[in-house]
């Protein structure tokens, strides 16, 4: 790789580090091509998630521009795949934890969420959280419930009056 290509790769990685909300570092040493392809496909199916295998030296150079560079410096040794999450960090965390259990050679090393370092335990905890879409749906349901209950209560009053009038009508018709 010549100097210009390396510089372009460092610039590209710096942009990815800057843009990502969360990133995860996983060791894939010992995995076969089919297993790595399976992980890559699953992650690429998620919205705004990217898996990249890079040279550690280039990744370390790109990290120097980030405020959290010291959080990952000791992690970038050996064979690493970096998973960038640009929107929802729980989706890729769930996939990584699932594949770490499925494939014995995939090992989650660490990650960064909004500039804070995460160890493997924190990533597993993040994987148990519902996705952003599920949380928004629950919030909307909670916000909508009081309004629905109020409509039900307000509709009950005229319904009760109507039931009384129908009962009076039925009684008069029965007596006539």
C-alpha positions, -999 to 999 in steps of 0.1 A, spaced: 0 0 0 16 33 -10 16 65 11 -13 82 -7 -35 51 -3 -27 49 34 -35 86 39 -68 82 21 -77 52 42 -68 71 74 -90 100 63 -118 77 55 -115 60 89 -113 93 107 -146 103 91 -162 70 101 -150 74 137 -163 109 138 -197 100 123 -204 69 144 -225 70 176 -210 37 187 -183 14 175 -174 -21 185 -141 -40 182 -142 -77 177 -115 -103 172 -123 -127 144 -91 -148 144 -99 -184 137 -132 -178 119 -136 -192 84 -146 -171 54 -182 -184 56 -186 -173 92 -172 -138 86 -194 -134 56 -224 -144 77 -216 -118 103 -209 -91 76 -242 -98 59 -263 -97 91 -246 -64 101 -250 -49 66 -288 -57 68 -291 -34 98 -297 3 92 -265 25 91 -241 -2 104 -208 -10 87 -182 -37 95 -146 -29 84 -114 -49 88 -85 -25 89 -48 -25 97 -43 -16 133 -17 11 125 -41 29 102 -69 27 127 -46 41 154 -36 70 132 -73 77 124 -82 75 161 -57 102 170 -82 128 158 -109 115 182 -113 126 218 -118 89 229 -86 76 212 -71 65 245 -101 42 251 -93 20 222 -55 22 218 -48 -9 239 -76 -29 221 -63 -26 186 -39 -55 186 -42 -87 166 -69 -93 140 -97 -68 145 -130 -60 128 -145 -26 137 -182 -23 136 -195 13 132 -231 21 143 -242 54 129 -277 55 144 -290 28 168 -262 10 187 -284 -18 202 -289 -35 168 -252 -43 161 -246 -51 198 -274 -77 196 -260 -92 165 -224 -93 178 -235 -110 211 -255 -135 191 -226 -143 168 -201 -144 197 -223 -172 213 -228 -190 179 -191 -188 167 -165 -198 193 -137 -178 176 -156 -144 175 -147 -124 206 -160 -90 215 -131 -70 227 -145 -35 235 -164 -6 221 -172 31 224 -206 46 229 -208 84 226 -171 87 235 -172 64 265 -154 31 265 -175 -1 269 -161 -35 279 -177 -68 268 -201 -69 297 -214 -34 289 -219 -44 253 -239 -75 264 -260 -53 286 -266 -29 256 -277 -59 235 -305 -66 260 -320 -32 256 -349 -27 232 -341 -9 199 -347 28 194 -379 21 174 -393 -2 201 -386 25 227 -403 52 206 -433 29 201 -436 23 238 -434 60 245 -460 69 220 -483 42 235 -478 56 269 -485 92 257 -516 80 238 -531 60 267 -544 89 288 -560 106 258 -577 73 249 -589 68 284 -603 103 285 -622 98 253 -636 65 267 -648 83 299 -663 112 280 -681 88 256 -695 68 286 -717 97 298 -738 101 266 -738 63 263 -752 60 298 -779 86 291 -788 68 258 -790 34 277 -814 50 302 -836 65 274 -837 31 256 -847 14 289 -875 40 295 -886 35 258 -886 -2 262 -906 0 295 -932 23 279 -936 1 249 -940 -30 272 -967 -13 292 -986 0 262 
